[in-house]
Amino acid sequence: MEEAIFQLERFYDSLNFPHPTTDSRTFINRGGHTESRKERTRIMRDDELLSRHGDLGTFIIRVQHRQNSSWQGRITWMDRNRTLYFRSIWEMIKLVASALDTVSEQEDAALEQSWQDE
């Protein structure tokens, strides 16, 4: 999850969208060097991307703003067709974790023996 967040942050920086309201600080002299935008190529079509699903859950994350050195946007849990808004990366991670906990609890409950089975 951590690596995905860092890769997405670099991707948003390369697009300059959503535009960050704060810049990362560094003590390295960049010498006025500005990174040019790299040409992006589409890897798969939108319908092919939406047809893929994860083993535990599928989420569509839409980052709408990058303010206060974090992300704000909405996350859709495709398996339940529910959308919630998040105010920070941490809140987004907690939403995904809670969804996966719900799924794993249901799987664990199905494997556990109970008095109601008799």
C-alpha positions in Angstrom: 0.0 0.0 0.0 2.8 2.3 0.9 4.7 1.8 -2.4 1.4 2.3 -4.4 0.9 5.7 -2.6 4.4 6.9 -3.4 4.1 5.8 -7.0 0.7 7.6 -7.3 2.2 10.7 -5.7 5.0 10.8 -8.3 2.4 10.2 -11.0 0.3 13.1 -9.8 3.4 15.3 -9.6 4.3 14.4 -13.2 0.8 15.4 -14.4 0.7 18.4 -12.0 -2.9 17.3 -11.3 -4.5 17.4 -8.9 -2.2 20.4 -8.2 -0.6 20.2 -4.7 -1.2 23.2 -2.4 2.2 22.6 -0.7 5.5 21.6 -2.2 7.8 19.0 -0.8 10.8 20.5 1.0 14.3 19.5 0.2 17.8 20.6 1.1 19.3 19.5 -2.2 20.0 22.3 -4.7 18.0 21.5 -7.8 19.7 24.3 -9.7 16.4 25.5 -11.3 16.0 22.2 -13.1 12.4 21.5 -14.0 11.4 18.0 -14.9 9.7 17.7 -18.2 6.4 15.8 -18.6 6.9 12.3 -19.8 4.7 10.9 -22.6 2.2 8.5 -21.1 0.9 5.5 -23.0 -2.4 3.7 -22.2 -1.8 0.2 -21.0 -5.4 -1.0 -21.1 -8.8 0.2 -22.1 -11.2 1.6 -19.4 -13.7 -1.3 -19.8 -10.9 -3.8 -19.5 -9.6 -2.1 -16.3 -13.1 -2.0 -14.8 -13.6 -5.7 -15.5 -10.7 -6.7 -13.3 -11.3 -7.5 -9.7 -9.1 -8.2 -6.7 -9.3 -11.3 -4.6 -10.5 -9.6 -1.4 -12.0 -6.4 -2.9 -12.0 -3.9 -5.7 -11.8 -0.2 -5.0 -11.8 2.8 -7.3 -10.0 5.7 -5.7 -10.6 9.2 -7.2 -8.1 11.8 -5.8 -9.8 15.2 -6.3 -7.5 17.4 -4.3 -4.0 17.4 -2.8 -4.2 19.8 0.1 -2.4 19.9 3.4 0.2 17.4 2.1 -2.4 14.7 1.8 -5.1 13.5 -0.6 -8.8 14.2 -0.5 -11.4 12.5 -2.7 -13.7 9.5 -2.8 -13.3 5.8 -2.8 -15.8 3.3 -4.2 -16.0 -0.2 -3.0 -17.1 -2.0 -6.2 -18.2 -5.2 -4.5 -20.8 -3.3 -2.4 -21.4 -0.4 -4.8 -20.7 2.1 -2.0 -18.9 5.4 -2.2 -17.4 7.3 0.7 -15.4 10.5 0.8 -12.0 10.7 2.5 -10.1 13.7 3.8 -6.6 12.2 4.0 -4.5 9.3 2.8 -4.7 7.8 6.3 -8.5 7.9 6.3 -8.5 6.3 2.8 -6.2 3.5 4.1 -8.4 2.9 7.1 -11.5 2.6 4.8 -9.8 0.0 2.7 -8.6 -1.9 5.8 -12.0 -1.8 7.4 -13.5 -3.2 4.2 -11.0 -6.0 4.0 -11.5 -6.7 7.7 -15.3 -7.1 7.0 -14.5 -9.5 4.2 -12.0 -11.6 6.2 -14.4 -11.8 9.3 -17.1 -13.2 7.0 -14.7 -15.7 5.6 -13.5 -16.7 9.1 -17.1 -17.0 10.3 -17.9 -19.4 7.5 -15.0 -21.7 8.4 -15.7 -21.7 12.2 -17.9 -24.3 13.7 -20.9 -23.0 15.5 -23.7 -24.4 17.6 -26.2 -23.3 15.0 -24.8 -25.8 12.5 -26.3 -28.9 14.3 
